[in-house]
Amino acid sequence: MSNPIYLDNNSTTPVDSRVLEEMLPYFKEKFGNASSHQHRFGWIAEDGMNQALERISELIGSSVEDFIFTSGATESINLVLKGLYQSSVFENQQIITSHTEHSALLEPLEELKLKGVKVHYVPVDKSGLLDLNNLEEALNHKTALVAIMMANNETGVIQSISEISQLAHKAGSLFFTDATQAYGKIPFQVRPLGIDLMACSAHKIYGPKGIGGLYIHPHSPIKLKGQITGGGQQNNIRSGTLNIPGIVGFGKASELCQAEMKTEGTIHSQWRDWMEAHLLSIPYSHVNGKTQERLPNTLNIRFDYLRAEQLFSKIPEIAISSGSACNSANPEPSHVLMNMGLSEKQAKSSIRIGIGRMNTYQEILEAGDQIKKAVERLQMENPLFKKRG
Ligand SMILES: *Cc1c(COP(=O)(O)O)cnc(C)c1O
C-alpha cells in the first residue's frame, strides 16, 4: 500500500521544520525564564518572546501589548467567558452566540448558564451563515458579549465579522471571535474588523501544540479576571512561567503564514476545488456550507446511501474526519451540520477534508480517486441505492 495521506489539517497540523529549527535553542542554550529580569538568561528568553509578539501583532495588526499567551484556543475562550463573568460584566446580562460554535465555547457557556447567565443562540441558514436579522433583533442594552467564530472548523464557512461587530457595538456590547481556523489561513486585521477579543492557536498553523493566545483590545471596558493566578505574569491575566519554546514556535509559524498565506491559499483552493468537482461527479453527493465565503483548504461534503464511518474503514490510509475531532470519541452527528438543517442521516454521511502545507498535488489526486472509488462501491452495496427511484 501507499503511504498514509493526511487530510485532517483542521484538527491539527505537523510542525513546520522551519518552526522547529527556531524553537530548538530555547529548550537548551536559551532556556531562561522570561520573568528573570536580573540576568542575561532571562533577557534572552524575553527577547525570544518579544520577537514572537512582534510577528503575531504584525499578522493581525495589533500592538504587542494587546496579546497574551495561553495553552491554546480552548483556554483563551474559557478565559474570555469566565474572566468576563467573574468581572461582573455579565450581571443580569446576556451573551449572544450560535449553536455552530466550537465545543470550547459551547461547553464553558453551559457552566455560565447554570450560574444564571442568559444566552441567546442566533440560528444559521443552510449555508452556515449567521442570520444577521435575528442577531439584530436579539441585541439590546443587556447584551454584554457577542461571540461568533470567524471561520467554522467543520465547514470552513467564514462569517461577516465586520457586520456582526458593528451590530454588537451599536448595542453597546463587546465582540469576541474564535479565529482559530481563520488565523494564518485568511488575511485579517483586528482593528478594522472591530474585534474586541480574539482567540487563536499555534497547532492549527504548523506551530507546536499547547500554545495559543488571546488578543485583547486595549480599551477600558474589557476587564478579564485571570483564571490561572500565581506569579502575576502577563498583567495578572494569565500567570505561570511562560512557555518560551512554544511562544517562539507560535511566532515563527505566524511569520511564515504572513509570508506564504496568499500563495498557499491560492494553491489549496485550487486543489480543494479539484477535489470538490471530482467528488461531486459521484451521484448523490452534496457540498455542505457556503462555497464562496469559505476557508481555501476546507471541503465538507456528503454522500447519500452511506455512513462516513463505513467510508473511513474502506480507506484506512487516508486521514479525513467526520467533523470536529473533539467529538470523534462519541459517534454523535455533527452539531454544526445539524444546526445548518441537515438530518441526522445527512450529517452522519458527511466528511471533512482539510488540505495542508505538507500535502502534495499527487496526494490530492490519489486521495480523490480512492475516496471516489470507495464511495461508489459503498453506494452500490446499499440495497436502497439499487432500489432508488
Ligand atoms: C481547534 C479549535 C479550537 C481549540 O483549540 P486548541 O488550541 O486545540 O484548544 C477552538 N476553536 C476552533 C474553531 C478550533 O478549530
The ligand as an SDF file (V2000), in Angstrom:
LIG
                    3D

 15 15  0  0  0  0  0  0  0  0999 V2000
   -9.0280   23.6590   17.3000 C   0  0  0  0  0  0  0  0  0  0  0  0
  -10.0350   24.6770   17.6140 C   0  0  0  0  0  0  0  0  0  0  0  0
  -10.2280   25.1070   18.9370 C   0  0  0  0  0  0  0  0  0  0  0  0
   -9.4520   24.5230   20.0920 C   0  0  0  0  0  0  0  0  0  0  0  0
   -8.1180   24.9210   20.0080 O   0  0  0  0  0  0  0  0  0  0  0  0
   -6.9950   24.3040   20.9810 P   0  0  0  0  0  0  0  0  0  0  0  0
   -5.8210   25.1790   20.7730 O   0  0  0  0  0  0  0  0  0  0  0  0
   -6.7750   22.9130   20.4900 O   0  0  0  0  0  0  0  0  0  0  0  0
   -7.5080   24.3510   22.3660 O   0  0  0  0  0  0  0  0  0  0  0  0
  -11.1810   26.0810   19.1670 C   0  0  0  0  0  0  0  0  0  0  0  0
  -11.8870   26.6050   18.1650 N   0  0  0  0  0  0  0  0  0  0  0  0
  -11.7320   26.2280   16.8790 C   0  0  0  0  0  0  0  0  0  0  0  0
  -12.5420   26.8610   15.8120 C   0  0  0  0  0  0  0  0  0  0  0  0
  -10.7980   25.2480   16.5680 C   0  0  0  0  0  0  0  0  0  0  0  0
  -10.6430   24.8640   15.3050 O   0  0  0  0  0  0  0  0  0  0  0  0
  1  2  1  0
  2  3  1  0
  2 14  2  0
  3  4  1  0
  3 10  2  0
  4  5  1  0
  5  6  1  0
  6  7  2  0
  6  8  1  0
  6  9  1  0
 10 11  1  0
 11 12  2  0
 12 13  1  0
 12 14  1  0
 14 15  1  0
M  END
$$$$
